[in-house]
Amino acid sequence: MVFRSRIKWIALLVLILSVGSLVVHLSITKSSSVQLASYARDSLWQDFDSLLGAKDFRNKHLWRPVKSLETLQPYANPRTTYPAPSSKHNGFIYAKIFGGFDKIRSSICDLVTISRLLNATLIIPELQESLRSKGISNKFKSFSYLYDEEQFINFLKNDVIIAKALPESLKAARKRNEFPLFKPKHSASPKFYLEDVLPKLKKSNVIGLIVSDGGCLQSTLPASMLELQRLRCRVAFHALQLRSEIQVLGKKMVDRLRNSGQPFLAYHPGLVRDKLAYHGCAELFQDLHSELIQYRRAQMIKQKFISEELIVDSHVRRDKGVCPLMPEEVGILLKALGYSQKAIIYLAGSEMFGGQRVLIPLRAMFPNLVDRTSLCSTEELSELVGPETPLPENTFKMPTRKSDKQLKEEWNKAGTRPRPLPPPPDRPIYQHEKEGWYGWLTENDTEPTPSLMDLRNQAHRLLWDALDFVVSVEADVFFPGFNNDGSGQPEFSSLVMGQRLYERPSSRTYRPDRKVIQEFFNITREDMYHPNRNWTVRVRQHLNSSLGESGLIRQSMLSKPRLFLSHPLPECSCRTSPLEDSRQIRSDDGRFLYGGEDECPKWMETAGVEKSKTDDGEQPDYEHDLLTEESETEEEFLKSKVASAFDQDEEWDPND
């Protein structure tokens, strides 16, 4: 009995020691996990936080306003004697505007400015992309398809007299083409209008302007015409209000993006066929899209829009910074800046040349990549378009196939050849290769004439671009894929950047130098997804510096001479506190590159202080973060590296 009782005590002691050892091991494991959690939360808890509506997220300094620009305020009011338009005008100006959303917006501003310069009455411009002959809804006229006519007329009543149509006595003469017609270039000078156009306007009482270059007046005007520059600002940033349906839906999209309590970034790739063809960037795609770009480039050369060779080295062009940043490259830059994999990115742009394929790497890095189709229902987009006459879905017809006899005759007439070879075997063209907008490439060398459905879709693009414009302007951060392209024509990103600079100068808008960025990528192109720390720090320094003074100086030098609306400083802004003379920078011709703004009126300073006080309690948490915008310290960098490991898979290379 004594022996058995001893065995029981020994077994109990072993059991206690085992339990104690297990507790010690568990405590060690727990302490290790707590140390790791100090750098990054577990992804499981992140999911719970999102379900509970938590608003906390890392790297809050990536979303904060730029403090150095907070003294800038929008101020486009006249500063000198500015008489109201006289009823005794010199005549009427009517205009036809060709092009997409960006060209339309820039052209309207120029037309109002010219009307003021010539003391003429402006007839509401006709937007050729949204005529009823293009198949749009009968609910809208040309201008009202995109903008609010009444707001446009009433806001500018102290600047220019605007009428909805010519007087009845002049309409018949216009149909008979009895009035002078001009096709001004986007670089036309005020001297051209005062010396060439004004005499004919006074003589005939009516002139017509055809605007197809995205503008009809040079960007930079003499110092004596500063009030005309401010008029451009009043037109673009106040008078040109999108029609109410577009504004309401755009605001809904912004609200839906912010429903999670997190900020969002807007990104416009700028992958437009005409731009890619103009700059010779066909080889960046290496597929069917390269042929489409080259075909368009050949057309531009034939029309004398381009005076270069058809075939150019796209990689050399890319290294010079004249080609857009590809979505994959933008994703790597955002990762280098420190944006989390869970960051919300809004994809702007009605035309994405290259399709969804070029977005695959970016979507792999940032799964929360959304666009208007993700945020709006089909019914909401249909209501925006309005009631339209149904069209057959497939109006595309393939050209008739050439007979064997015709092919042989063409072969025989092809001329002498060193060693004639038999024709290649005839590969059958499958049905899926004939369908869609690219199908003509398989059997024809000439692009078919756009169908009525194509024309209608082009009109719809105006609405999609308008929605994207609203969201991009309101975004917490904006990153352009292609701006300052050097073509002299307006582009979407530049207009967004100019609007943000006017309305909220301190909003976070990146202004990357694509040439410098490509130099960075050439260093690590063989291993883009695993750059070293020095590369990451250099990229961060360049992009962070583009947010402030250096970015604005570069924008003023490159973009403003071609498109005033992309950089309306200092003409259309003021400062609540004066800038030191040592920080003001001028160009060789005496123009301000940075600084030069007037001091804001007292009433504006008072209103600004009151507004900031009332908004303090309503701003989201990331507006009050105390982190600086400087480069991270060594400790912060290591923490962010550990945190990113919890935010993403072990390997985030989409090609693996």
PyMOL commands that set and color helices and strands:
alter all, ss='L'
color gray80, all
select helices_A, chain A and resi 2-37+43-51+60-62+67-69+101-118+128-130+132-134+143-145+149-155+168-175+190-204+223-239+244-257+273-279+282-284+288-302+314-319+327-337+355-365+372-375+378-385+404-412+431-434+439-442+452-474+492-503+514-527+533-545+549-558+564-566+581-583+602-615+621-623+634-647
alter helices_A, ss='H'
color red, helices_A
select strands_A, chain A and resi 72-74+92-97+121-123+126-127+162-163+181-182+206-211+264-268+344-347+369-370+477-480+508-509+573-575+585-586+592-594+598-599
alter strands_A, ss='S'
color yellow, strands_A
deselect
rebuild
show_as cartoon
